[in-house]
Amino acid sequence: MKTKVIAGLAMALFMAGCAGEPSAPPQPAFYRDLAGGGQLDAASALSIINDYRRANGLGTLIWDAGLAAAAESEAQMHAAADGLLTGGARERQGATGRSIRRSVSGGYHSFADAFSGWRGSPAHDAVLREPQGEAIGIAAVARAGSRHRVYWVVLVRRR
C-alpha cells in the first residue's frame, strides 16, 4: 500500500513539473519575420533608431504618419514591380517644401536585419543619421514569392 501511495505521489509531482514548464518568452518585435506576414512595430523601430541617433550625438526624430503613409505607398510600388525601382538613398522635396532623405532596400525579413544592413551601408546610414532630421516614416511591405520578399522605405524629413 505504501509503495502505491509513494508511486502515486511521484507520478503527480512528475506531471505537475511537466505542466509547469516555462514557455518561451515572446520574440521581440524587431526580430519578427515580416516576410511571413508580420507587421513592422513602428514604436520599436523609432525607439531603436532614436537610441542609435543619441549614441551618435544627434537629436531624436518623431514618427510622422504622413511620411509613413508615403513610405508605405512607395514600398507597395516596389513590391508590385517585384524589384527595387530606385534603390539606395536619395533626397527629394516633400510636399511641405522641406527636403526628405530617402532610403530604399529589400530582402531584409526583420527590422533587426534591415537596421543592421542600413548601418553597414554609408548611404543608408547617412539617412538614419541625417543631422537635420526631424521626422521619420518607415514602411515594410511583404510580397510572397517576389525577388526580395520584403521591401523597405525609410523617409526622414529635414528641418
N, C-alpha and C positions, 0 to 999 in steps of 0.2 A: 504494500500500500504506500509506504513511504517513498519508494522508488518511483511510483506513478505520479505522486504529488510533485516530487522534485523534477521529473521529466516534464510534467505539465507546466511548472513554473519556468523551467529553462526554455521551453518552446514559446511561452508567452513573452518572455523577455527578448528572445531572438526576433519574434515577429514585431514587437514594439520597436526594436532597434532598426529593423528594415523600413518600417513605416516612417520613422523619424529622420531618415537620411536627409541632409540638407539638399535643396535643389540648387542648380547652378544659378549664380547671380545673373540678373538681366544684362544683356550686352549693351555697352554704352552706345548712345545714338550715333556718335561719329564713326563707329565701326559697322553700322548697319549696311548690309549689301543692298544697294539701291537697284541693282540690275535685277534682283529677284522681286521687285515690286515695292520696296521700302520707299519712304519719303525723307527728303532732307529735313533735318531738325534745324530750323533757322536759328533758334536761340543758342543752341550748342555751337553751331558754325560761327555765329557772331562772337560768342564768348571766346572761342579759340583764336579767332583772328585778332580780336582786340587784345588778348593776352600777348600774342606774338608782336603786335604793334607796340604795346607798352614796353616789352622786353627790348625793343629796338629804339626806344626813346621817342615814340610817336604817339599822337593823340588817338583816342578811340573813335570808332565810326558808329553811326546809328543805323539801324535797319530801316530801309526805305521801301515801303510796299510798292510804290510806282516803279522803282528800279528792279525790284524782284519780279514784277509782272513783265517788264520789258525783257529781263533776262530769261524768264520762262518762255516768252514768245520766241525769242531768238534760239533758245535751246530746242524748242519744238521744231523750228525750221531746220536745224542741223540734223535732228533725228529723222525727220521726214525725208531729207535728202540722202540719208544713210552715209553721212560723212561730214567732216568739218569744212564748211564752205569758205570760211575765213578763220583759220586757227590762229593761235598765238595771242599776243597782247597788242592792242591798238588804242588810239584815242579818237574820240569823236565829240561833236557838240550835242548836248542834251536839249530837251525842249525848253529848258529854262535859260538857255544860252551859256550855261556853265559847261565846261568840258567834262567828259566821262571817260575814265580809263576802263578798258575792256579786256577781259581775258577769256579765251575760248579753248576748251580742251575736251578730250574724250577718252574713254577707256577706263577711267578710274571707277571702281564699283562702290567705293565708300568715300565719305568725306575725309576720313583719315588718309586714305591713299591719295586723293586729289590734293589735299593740303600739303602733303609731303612732296608730291610732284611739283606743285607750284613753287614751293620754297626752293626746290632744286633747280629751277629754271630762272635765269636772271630776268627775262622779260615778264614772266608771270609774277615773280616775286616783287618786281617793281610796282605792279598793280596793287598787291597786298600792302606794300609799304609806301604807297603814294603819300608824300609828306603833306600835301594839301587836301587829302581826303577828308570828307565829312560824312558821307553816307554810302551804304553798300546794299546791293541786292544780289542774291545768288540763286541760281536755279540748276537743278539736275533733272534731266529727262531721260528716262529709260525707254529703250525700244528693243525688245527681244529679237534676236536673230540678226541685228544690224551689225555693222562693222565694229563700232565702238561700244555698243550696248548701253552706255550711259554718256550723255552729252552735258557738259558743264559750261555755264556762262556766269562770269563774275563782272559786275558793273560797280565801279567806285566813282562817285561824283566828287569833283573837286570844289573847294570853296570859291 
